[in-house]
Amino acid sequence: MAGDVFDSRGHEHRAFTRSGVSITASVREQGGGRQQVEIVDLSQAGFRMRTASFIAPDRIIFLTLPGYNPLEARIAWHEIEYYGCEFVQRLHAAVYDDIVRRYPLFKVRN
């Protein structure tokens, strides 16, 4: 995802902290209908979601979290029912902090 950095051995170093969350949200592809998803982690650069529906990589989606305006994102990868998505515009730090505070899980990962 955008914000990720890889060293010469291919080890990933993230530019933004990822927080585990549990959020029931909806996504909509351009020109498509809404589908329910579960957001399982979040950073200012993107998020990981779980859904039984297939969405092709590189597709643009609009993520709607309860209480927030839709956020535009791109499908970066998928593996089985998990999808990694990058925001078209990074979340402002205050918005990220508010979402994580509202929907905490148990741990924060770097």
N, C-alpha and C positions, 0 to 999 in steps of 0.2 A: 504494500500500500504506500501511498505517498507519505513521506515522513519516515519511512524505514530506510536504514542505511546498512549495507553489508560490507564486512571487512574482506580482506584478500582470501580468506578461507571460506567465505560464504556464510559466516555467522551473522545473524540478524541483530541489529541494534536499533531500537525504535527511538525516534525523535520525540515522541509524545508518550506519556504514561497511558496505559490501558487500564481501565477499571472494569471489574466484573460487575454486571448489572443483570437484572431480570425485568425486562420491560415487554409487555404485550403491546405491539404497535401494528401499523399497517404500512404496506408499500404498494405503490402503483407504478407500473411501467408507463412510459409515454404512450398515450392512446389506449391504455388498457384499464382493466378494473382493479379494484383494491383486493389485497389478500392479507390475511393476518399472519404476522411473524412474531418471533421472540428474539429480542436483542439480548445477546449474552455477554458482550463486552463492547466498550466504547472508548474512543480517544478523541482528541480534537481533530484528528485527521480522518477518522472513519470508525467503522463498527463491524462486528461479526453478528450475523443473524442466523436463525434456524427456521427453515420452512420446508414443507413437503413438496411445494411447487417448484418447477424448474424455471430458472431465469438465466438466460445466456450471458456468459462473460462479456464485459464491455457495454452492456445495456445500461441506459440511464434509468434510474428509479427515483421516486419521491417518497421519502420516509416521513410518516406522520407519527409523532410521539404525542401521547395525551397532554394537552395543554400547550403545545408548541405549533408553530407554523410548519408546513412541509419543508423538508430539507432535501436538496438535490444531491444524489450520490451516483457513483458508477460501480457496477459489479466488477471487482478486481479478480476474484477467483471463486471457485466453489468446489466442495468435496462432500459428496453424498448430500446431506441436507443442510450443510453449513455453507455460508457465503461470506466472503470478505468484501467489504464495500468501502470506498473512499469518498469522502465528501467533496463536492465540486468546490465549495468554499469551506475552509476549516471552521470549526466551531470556535466562537469567542470563548476565552477562558471562563468568563462568568457564566455563560450558558452551559458549558461542559460541567462546571462545578455544581450548578443548580440541578442538572439532570442526575448526576451521580448521587447527590444528596437525596433527591426524591426517590431514586430507585437503587438503593445500595444492594450489593451482594455481600460477600464476606471478606474479600481480599482485593488488593490492588497489585497488578503485575506491571513490571517495567519491561 
